[in-house]
C-alpha cells in the first residue's frame, strides 16, 4: 500500500471555493476508485488556510490511475486557482 499526504495552503478568502472543489473531487474518487482506500480532506487546527489530503492506495497502479482520471485533471486548474503556494506532496510505504 502507498500513503500520500498532500499539504495545501489556500489563499485567504478562497477557502469556501477550495472546499467546494475538494468535496466534489472526494466524492468522485470515493465513488469511482476502488483502489483508493482513503481520500480525505482535513483542515489544520488553528489555521484557516492550511489543509491536507490524506490518501491511501492499494498499489502503485491505483495511484497512477487516480492522477489520470478526467475528474482529477478537471479539478487541477480549479484547485490551482486558489492555492497560496506550491503543494507539498509526500509519499509513504506501509509498514506491516
C-alpha positions in Angstrom: 0.0 0.0 0.0 1.0 3.6 -0.7 0.2 6.5 1.5 0.1 10.1 0.2 -0.1 13.4 2.2 -0.7 16.5 0.1 -0.2 19.7 2.1 -2.0 22.7 0.6 -2.0 26.3 1.6 -5.1 28.2 0.3 -5.4 31.9 -0.4 -7.2 33.6 2.4 -10.8 34.3 1.3 -10.8 31.3 -1.1 -11.4 28.6 1.4 -15.1 28.1 0.5 -14.3 27.8 -3.2 -11.5 25.4 -2.4 -13.6 23.2 -0.1 -16.4 23.0 -2.7 -14.0 21.7 -5.4 -12.2 19.4 -3.0 -15.5 17.9 -1.7 -16.7 17.2 -5.3 -13.3 15.6 -6.0 -13.5 13.4 -2.9 -17.0 12.2 -3.8 -15.9 11.2 -7.3 -12.8 9.5 -6.1 -14.7 7.5 -3.4 -17.4 6.5 -6.0 -15.1 5.5 -8.8 -11.7 4.3 -7.5 -11.9 1.0 -5.6 -8.1 1.0 -5.4 -8.1 4.3 -3.5 -8.7 3.1 0.1 -8.7 6.6 1.7 -9.1 10.0 0.2 -10.0 12.6 2.8 -9.5 16.3 3.2 -8.5 17.8 6.6 -8.1 21.4 7.8 -5.3 22.2 10.2 -6.4 23.2 13.7 -5.5 26.8 14.4 -5.2 27.7 10.7 -7.8 29.0 8.3 -5.7 28.3 5.2 -3.7 25.1 5.8 -5.2 21.8 4.6 -4.1 18.2 3.8 -5.4 15.4 1.7 -4.7 12.0 3.3 -4.7 9.3 0.7 -4.1 5.6 0.6 -3.8 3.4 -2.5 -3.8 -0.4 -2.8 -1.0 -0.3 -5.4 1.2 2.0 -7.5 -1.1 1.3 -10.4 -4.1 2.6 -8.4 -2.1 5.8 -7.6 -1.2 6.3 -11.2 -4.8 5.7 -12.3 -6.0 8.3 -9.9 -3.9 11.0 -11.5 -5.2 10.1 -14.9 -8.9 10.4 -14.3 -10.8 13.1 -16.1 -12.3 14.5 -12.9 -8.8 14.8 -11.3 -7.5 16.5 -14.3 -10.5 18.9 -14.4 -10.1 19.7 -10.7 -6.4 20.7 -11.1 -6.9 24.2 -12.6 -9.7 24.9 -10.2 -7.6 24.0 -7.2 -4.5 25.7 -8.7 -6.5 29.0 -8.8 -7.0 29.1 -5.1 -3.6 27.8 -3.9 -1.4 30.2 -1.9 1.8 28.3 -3.0 3.0 25.1 -4.4 1.6 22.0 -2.8 3.9 19.7 -0.8 3.3 16.0 -1.7 4.8 13.3 0.4 4.7 9.5 -0.4 4.9 6.8 2.1 5.2 3.0 2.1 3.1 1.0 4.6 4.9 -0.7 7.5 3.4 -4.1 8.3 
